[in-house]
Every structure is written in C-alpha cells, then in structure tokens.
Amino acid sequence: MRARAGSSARRSPPEVDSFLASDPAPIVVGFGSVYARRATGTLLALAEACSDVSRRCLVIGHAADVDFPPHTLAVRSAPYDCIFPRAAALVVHGGSGTTGEALRAGRPIIGVPFAYDQFSLCAHAERLGVGVRVPVARRTRADFIAVI
C-alpha cells in the first residue's frame, strides 16, 4: 500500500481489513475525533438503520460500551484514506478533513452535520450531487433507513 505524498505509510487495523474483505461493502460512519464520542445515539441509530436494511456497517471512532447490532464493526480509530474508498457509502459529520477524504474516495456521502461549517460543507456536497444532507430534525432510525 502506498501512502499519500507527505504522509507516513498507514494501514487499517486487521479486524477492519477482514471486515472490509467480506461482501457487500459496508456503510462506513466517520464523525471525526470529537463528534464520534458525543454522538452515541446517532451512531447507534445509523447502525440499527443499516441492520434494518441488511447493510453491514463500520463505525470509526465510537463511545465505549455501545451495544451495536450484528453485522456492525465499531473501532476506536482507522485511517479514513485507507477505509473510505472501500465503502459502499460514507456517513460523515461534514468537517473539512473528513469531507475532503470522503470526496477523494468518490463514494456517496450522507452528511450528518453537528456544528459550525459542517452544515455548509454538507449542503455543498448535496448541491454537487455527490451526497445528501440529513437535517438535525430528521435523524431518527426511520429517517436514516430512508436515506440509506
């Protein structure tokens, strides 16, 4: 695996590689370093929605002691640049770094913004036709099922 120019060679954890090697490609959820730890309810609703529509789910960065449904792998961290290109779709919070990696991966984006410029970055992705934005008022399990 080649690293990006200017970065050190990174690999995803073995359990993540094994999970990604199975078909079908999962929905990958990455909310960055801050929101992944504060958005436990949203992460759980997303994983349950994936399970409800028979999609596997990989959650990167999660609160400890969350009882995720079957066919969900939750890991504390993994390099987005290695993981995102192997996803069926990406659920991101809309932070600039995470959104940049999602765009670079070329996978459909489901934007779930929490604060600041995340709302406008998710709206831009939607206007570009590369994703959809999930409004704050529409973040129930049923809403996520409809988007997924």
ZATI-708766 format. One record per residue (C-alpha): x, y, z; residue in one letter. Coordinates in Angstrom, 1 decimal. Layout:
       X       Y       Z  code
       X       Y       Z     A
...
END
This chain:
       X       Y       Z  code
     0.0     0.0     0.0     M
     1.4     3.4    -1.0     R
     1.0     6.3     1.3     A
    -0.1     9.7     0.1     R
     2.8    12.1    -0.7     A
     3.9    13.7     2.6     G
     2.3    11.1     4.8     S
     3.6     8.1     6.5     S
     2.5     4.6     5.4     A
    -0.6     3.7     7.3     R
    -2.7     0.6     7.4     R
    -6.1    -0.2     8.7     S
    -6.4    -2.5    11.7     P
    -6.5    -6.2    10.9     P
   -10.1    -6.6    12.1     E
   -11.1    -3.7     9.8     V
    -9.3    -5.2     6.8     D
   -11.0    -8.5     7.5     S
   -14.5    -6.9     7.8     F
   -13.9    -4.9     4.6     L
   -12.8    -8.0     2.7     A
   -16.3    -9.5     3.0     S
   -19.1    -8.6     0.7     D
   -21.1    -6.5     0.4     P
   -19.1    -3.3     1.0     A
   -20.3    -1.7     4.3     P
   -21.7     1.7     5.0     I
   -18.9     3.5     6.8     V
   -19.6     6.1     9.5     V
   -16.8     8.5    10.4     G
   -17.7    11.6    12.6     F
   -14.2    12.7    13.2     G
   -12.4    12.8    16.6     S
   -14.9    14.9    18.5     V
   -18.4    14.1    17.4     Y
   -17.9    10.3    17.3     A
   -17.6    10.4    21.1     R
   -20.5    12.8    21.6     R
   -23.0    11.3    19.1     A
   -23.6     7.9    20.6     T
   -27.3     8.0    19.9     G
   -26.8     9.0    16.3     T
   -24.2     6.3    15.8     L
   -26.5     3.7    17.2     L
   -29.5     4.9    15.1     A
   -27.3     4.7    12.0     L
   -26.0     1.2    12.8     A
   -29.5     0.0    13.5     E
   -30.8     1.5    10.3     A
   -28.1    -0.3     8.4     C
   -29.1    -3.5    10.1     S
   -32.7    -2.9     9.3     D
   -32.0    -2.7     5.6     V
   -29.5    -5.6     5.7     S
   -26.4    -3.5     5.2     R
   -23.2    -4.0     7.1     R
   -21.8    -1.0     9.0     C
   -18.4     0.1    10.1     L
   -18.3     2.8    12.8     V
   -14.9     4.5    13.1     I
   -14.5     6.3    16.4     G
   -17.1     5.4    18.9     H
   -18.1     5.7    22.6     A
   -17.2     2.8    24.7     A
   -19.8     0.3    25.8     D
   -22.2     0.8    23.0     V
   -24.2    -2.3    22.1     D
   -24.2    -2.2    18.3     F
   -26.4    -4.6    16.3     P
   -24.9    -7.6    14.5     P
   -23.0    -7.0    11.3     H
   -21.6    -3.8    12.7     T
   -17.9    -3.4    13.5     L
   -17.0    -0.5    15.7     A
   -13.4     0.5    16.1     V
   -11.8     3.3    18.0     R
    -9.8     4.6    15.0     S
    -8.8     3.7    11.5     A
    -7.3     5.8     8.7     P
   -10.0     7.3     6.6     Y
    -7.8     7.4     3.5     D
    -7.5     3.6     3.7     C
   -11.1     2.8     4.6     I
   -13.3     5.3     2.7     F
   -12.5     4.0    -0.8     P
   -13.7     0.5     0.2     R
   -17.1     1.6     1.4     A
   -20.5     1.4    -0.3     A
   -21.3     4.9     1.1     A
   -19.9     7.3     3.7     L
   -21.7     8.9     6.6     V
   -19.7    11.9     7.8     V
   -20.2    14.9    10.0     H
   -19.1    17.4     7.4     G
   -15.9    18.5     9.0     G
   -13.4    19.8     6.3     S
   -10.9    17.0     6.7     G
   -13.4    14.2     6.8     T
   -15.4    15.7     3.9     T
   -12.3    16.1     1.9     G
   -11.4    12.4     2.4     E
   -15.0    11.4     1.5     A
   -14.8    13.4    -1.7     L
   -11.4    12.0    -2.5     R
   -12.8     8.4    -2.0     A
   -15.5     9.0    -4.6     G
   -18.2     7.3    -2.6     R
   -21.8     8.6    -2.0     P
   -21.9    10.9     1.1     I
   -24.5    11.1     3.7     I
   -23.9    14.3     5.6     G
   -24.9    14.5     9.3     V
   -23.6    17.9    10.4     P
   -23.5    18.9    14.1     F
   -21.9    22.4    14.2     A
   -20.1    25.2    12.5     Y
   -19.1    24.9     8.9     D
   -20.3    21.3     8.8     Q
   -23.8    22.4     7.7     F
   -22.5    24.4     4.7     S
   -20.0    21.7     3.7     L
   -22.8    19.0     3.7     C
   -25.0    21.4     1.7     A
   -22.2    21.9    -0.8     H
   -21.8    18.1    -1.2     A
   -25.6    17.8    -1.8     E
   -25.5    20.7    -4.4     R
   -22.6    19.0    -6.2     L
   -24.8    15.8    -6.4     G
   -22.3    13.7    -4.5     V
   -24.4    13.2    -1.4     G
   -27.4    14.1     0.7     V
   -27.6    16.1     3.9     R
   -29.7    14.9     6.8     V
   -31.2    17.8     8.7     P
   -31.0    17.8    12.5     V
   -34.8    17.4    12.8     A
   -34.6    14.2    10.7     R
   -32.2    11.9    12.5     R
   -34.3     9.1    13.7     T
   -33.7     5.5    12.8     R
   -36.5     5.6    10.2     A
   -35.0     8.8     8.6     D
   -31.6     7.0     8.3     F
   -33.3     4.0     6.8     I
   -34.9     6.2     4.1     A
   -31.5     7.8     3.3     V
   -29.5     4.6     3.3     I
END
